[in-house]
């Protein structure tokens, strides 16, 4: 587990521009607050605080659901790969021609997971073709599942598996298609842009108003200024943390550990000394 | 994987401008109410209302939050169902590959089924938007009637599964797989139609909107900044705008399929699905 101070450091670095903006706004307000005719705004700050909390809470809840759905779908990818492996073990009749196909399907299932992780991160997945040299180097995750289906047809047409086994393997393949699509959906479909902008705008409006008339201590004390900065930073960071959670697949630092999951999956599928891990 | 980031994947200012234009009447109403209240507030006996405004603000926040939460759930369900349509198309395609007996007869039927699956999704998207699909869509399967609905097309998929079975091209297990894929697509289409045709109850919509406007007017009535000062009026207008826009954004989210500008990019989903089923050179593929 990453130490807490390291996580805090990474967060601070990620939010450096937001925090710098908080400090700039606070500094400007220290100078300008008493000159601006916004004393009356103090009365609406508590109401606005509730509104902002409701919306940031709403955003963070949805972001967490999204993050958890992504993790659940990666769990399904792992389960589907294991199910395929167990099914292939069950159908294996020991014939060399069958072993060749089964071995290829296991390697392709591992490549599919790595390829999917690469696509979700927006990288090429270069080097993964060594897992299944039988497939084209540029095959996408969807292509690889289609090739799994073609190998099911090979097994079936050669009489290596019966109709029941074919049905089970196609069902597992369809489950993997569903999980893959779910992950692509989360990756490709962010929260609506107008909603994102509205909540961010709301958080900043409140932050500025807090700093405008603010704190009970007033702008003429260091404590008052510090309280204002802390409250501003709190709301701005809360909103940004929701944003981080919303992108569990494309963020290498705060996203899900896709490499760890793929490594485990490959380990489950690999026979000893296959080198998949 | 095709890049398909967002229906409104434009710059922030363009999004703000688009939303502002859509909300132009609401924003004008906010300004009109603020102007009227600036004149009338001191003449109306509404000073005693001030203590209830924060409380009403909490109530309005809860209702707007509730509405937005449900609207987002509805939007995400629609997006998930469209993802299901893509997954169903891939599953059907993969099942046809797995069941292929390499005969020319089967290749012809499988090709028709792939084209029809693509057409079904385009047709579904058009029906959800309340539009008629273009000629390129009906040309995907000239074997089917030009006016076939999305439901008709799935029924015809069922008929082709029957044909494959009767002619011995697939066995009963294969038939089960294809029927399951067709049923999954029927479920997906039904879910999308449900979201499109069943808005949030009208009385609820009106109630939340009324609560929002009531609070907005009261805020302006007891403007804490004082109506004699520009800054006080600005704060009142800002607060009114905030609540009204928040409520309207929930309304946009609630209609993810009928709004071309702010809704889901259904044509992108269909194009991607067509590319996967029929290849990237298909006229309807991206």
Interface residues (C-beta under 8 A of the other chain):
Chain A: X36 X37 X38 X39 X40 X41 X42 X43 X44 X46 X47 X48 X50 X51 X54 X55 X57 X58 X61 X62 X119 X120 X140 X141 X142 X145 X146 X148 X149 X150 X152 X153 X156 X157 X163 X164 X166 X167 X169 X170 X171 X173 X174 X177 X178 X180 X181 X182 X184 X185 X188 X189 X190 X191 X192 X193 X194 X195 X197 X198 X202 X205
Chain B: X1 X3 X4 X5 X6 X7 X8 X9 X10 X12 X15 X16 X18 X19 X53 X54 X57 X58 X61 X62 X64 X65 X68 X69 X72 X75 X76 X79 X80 X83 X84 X86 X87 X90 X91 X93 X94 X95 X97 X98 X99 X100 X101 X102 X171 X172 X173 X174 X176 X177 X181 X219 X223 X224 X225 X226 X229 X230 X231 X232 X235 X238 X239 X242 X243 X245 X246 X249 X252 X253 X262 X276
